[in-house]
């Protein structure tokens, strides 16, 4: 059982997931600070409120006028904390947008690497196996193979080799 657990943990996907969770936790702190310290003050200016995340409506019970969300909850009031919900939605949208940008960037890098690989493959020409298969197919069909010269091919016969005679 310990060996199975060790094998499970050693798999690449599990390690990648663990790294992602750790980075995600650190990223959450950054996004929370961004929302609390940068976005909410701007929204508070627009709405005329100084603490956007503390906005609430008392549904049942009573809360002192001007009491904070925490004070209203401690007083036993049932509150609809719409400010906290809006803050959570803003957090989600920021995280989703950043993840979108990351995925878009990774996809762009992958596409560039694939284009580069395709360009290198096409510049190198057909593989030896593909050329041999084409010659085999032409010979089987009774046709004469065409001569293919690729850049960098050495057309001189090997030392000590007899030059090939042209077909008669």
URZIWO-V105876 format. One record per run of one state. SS is the DSSP state (~ for helix, > for strand, _ for the rest). FROM is the first residue (numbers start at 1). TO is the last residue. If there is no record, write none. Layout:
ss:SS from:FROM to:TO
ss:SS from:FROM to:TO
This chain:
ss:_ from:1 to:1
ss:~ from:2 to:10
ss:_ from:11 to:11
ss:~ from:12 to:47
ss:_ from:48 to:51
ss:~ from:52 to:54
ss:_ from:55 to:56
ss:> from:57 to:60
ss:_ from:61 to:68
ss:~ from:69 to:74
ss:_ from:75 to:77
ss:> from:78 to:80
ss:_ from:81 to:81
ss:~ from:82 to:124
ss:_ from:125 to:127
ss:~ from:128 to:140
ss:_ from:141 to:168
